[in-house]
């Protein structure tokens, strides 16, 4: 009986006492804000990098564009550095070197997460673009469309269905990686869990609580992605 009494007391201290549940709710809001904003940056940056690299790789022999070649080298350096270094190290550099005078740690976290995600999204999108038959590009060009219009109206819609599972996994990974922003002072879930633990001197329930929150959100996101994939498969059958 004493075990359950102690369990109930610790639970009450970590979540109920002093309306501490509001801190976790505030942390969820910041975490979702970080995820969505960083995903927008990552998708935009990733698509731009993927289109540049795909355009470079699909050039005909003897008709190489020098400017496109320079951009391709820059994109390769970017993806190599970002994918080759840990996310934590990148956030520390953003927070304590590049933006060391900034007090908006959430915005710094968004920039760091977005740029990191962009490198992975670019490889996902590039793989999807390269998976579309070259005949689709040639058909679009024969209809009088320029390269960008052909990519936008013909190639990218077909590639999207191929990359959706990988893109969904990247979104879930990005959601979990927001926990690293606490290392530079970002006020997301981990930050508030540590604050509650530091005040109550009991860390087990705050950490277990945010672990459950992350798990629930990941399960919901996984279910939504599965639902979207099924809808897309049904549209293909029609």
N, C-alpha and C positions, 0 to 999 in steps of 0.2 A: 504494500500500500504506500509505503514511503517513497518508492521509486516513482509511482504515478503522481504522487503529490509534488515531488521534486521536478518531474517532467512538466507538469501543468504550471508550476511556478516559473520555471525558466522560459516556457513558451509565453506566459503572460508578460514577463519582464522584457522579452525580446520583441514582442509584436503589439501588445495591448497597452501596457503601462505608458502613460505620457503620450498616447496616440502615436506611438512609433510606427504603426502601420502606414501612416501618411508619408513617412520618409521613404519607405519602400515604394510606395505608389509614385512619389516624385521621382525616384530613381528609375522606375519603369518608363516614365514619360521622357526623361533625358536619354535613356537607352534607345527608345524607339526613334527619337529625334536624331540621334547620332547615326542610327542604322539607315534611316530613309535618306537623310542628307548625304551621307557618305556613299550610299548606293547610287544616287543621282549623279554625283561627281564621277564615281567609278564607271558607270555605264557610258556616260558621255565621253570621258577620256578613253575608255577601252574601245568604244566603237571607232573613234577617230584614229587611234593607233592601229587598230585592226584593218581599217580601210586603207590606210597608208601602206602598211606592210603587204596587204593583199594586192593592191595596185602595183606595187613594186615587183612582186613575185610574178605577176601575170603579164608583165611587159613582154613584147615580142623581141626576139633577138635582133640586135642591130638598131633598135629604137629605144634605147635606154634614156631616161630623163635624169639629168644630173641633179636637179633640185629634189626630185623624188628620192633619189639615191641618198642624198644627205639627210632628208627627213627619216628615211628608213634606218639609217645608222643611229640617229638620235633615239628613235623608238626602240631599237634593239638594246642600246645602252640602258635606257630607262627600264625596260622589262627585266633585263639581266640583274641590275642593281637591286630593284625592288623585290624580285622573286628570290634573290640570293642572300638577302639579309633578313633577320628576324623582325617581326612586326614591333615587338617591344623596343628594340634598338631604334627603329625608325621613329617611333613616337617620342622616345627620349630625346632624339636629335631635334625633332620638330618643337618639342616643348621647352627644352633647356638650352638649345643652341640657336636655332633659327628664329624662334619666337620667344626668346627668354624674357623679354620685357612685357609680353602680353599677359593680361589677367583673364582673358576669355579662354579658359582651358577647354571648354566644350567646342568652340570653333576650331582651336588647334587640333583637337581630336578628330573632328570632322575632316579637316584637310588631310591629316595623316592617314586616316582610314580610307578616305576616298582615293588618294593617290596610290595607296597599296592595293586597293581593290581594282583600280583601273588596270594595273599590270596583269592581273589574273583574268579579268574580264576580256582584255584584249586578246589573250591567247585562246580563250573560249570562243569568242566571236570569230577570230581568224580561222580557227578550225572549222567552224560552221560555214563560213563563207567559202573556204576551199573545198568543202564537201559538196557544194552545189555544182552541178555539171557546167563546164565551160560553155556548152552550147546555149545555156540560158543567157549568159552574158552576150554572146554573139548574136542571139536572136533579138535581144533588146537593142543592140547597136544597129542591127540591120533595119529596125523600125524607126531609126532616126533619133533615138534617145542618146544623150551623152552618158559618160561613165557614171556620174553621180546619180542621175535619174534611173539608170539601169539598176544600180545597186539598191536604190531606195524603193523602187516599185516592183522589182523582179527578184533580185538575189536575196536581199535581207529578209523579206517575208518568208521565203523558203528556208533560209538558214535558221530563222528564229525557232522553228519547230524542232530542229536538230539540237540546238544548244540549250533549250529550255531546262532540261534536267540539270545540266552542269551549272547553268546560271542560277537555278534555284538553290543548289548546294552552296554556291558562292554567297548568296544572300544569307543563308543560314549561318555560314562560317563568319560572315561579317557581323551578324547580330551577336554571336558569342564573343567575337574579338573586341567588341565595345568594352568588355570588362577590363581590358588593358589600359583604357584611358584614365583609370584611377591612378596609374603610376605618375601621371603628369598633373594630377589635381582635378581631373574631370569629375563632376558630381553625378555619377551614374550609380547603378545598383551596388556595385562592389564598394564604392566610396561610402554609401550610407550604411551598408552592412558593417564595415569597419568602424564607422562612427558609433553605431549602436553597441558593437562589441567593446569598443574602448570605454564607453560610458558605463556599461553594465559589467564589464570584466568577464563576459561570457560570449564566446565567439561561435560556439557550435550551432546554436539555433539561427543566428543571423546568416551564417554561411549556408546551412542546410536550407534555409528559407529561400535565399536567392537562387540556389541550385534548382529547387523545385520550380521557381518562377521561370528560369531559363528553359528548363525541360518542357514546361507546359507551352511556352511560346513556340519552341522548336517543333513540338508535336502539332500545334495548330498550323504553323507555316508549312510543314510537310504535308498535312492533309489538304491544305489549299492548293499547293503545287500539284499534288496528285489529281485533284479535281480538275485543275486547268489542263493537265496533260490528257485526261480522259475526254474533255470537251474537244480538244484539238484532234484527237484520234477519231472522234465521232464525225467531226467536220470533214476529215479526210475521206471517210467512207462515203459521205454524201457526194 
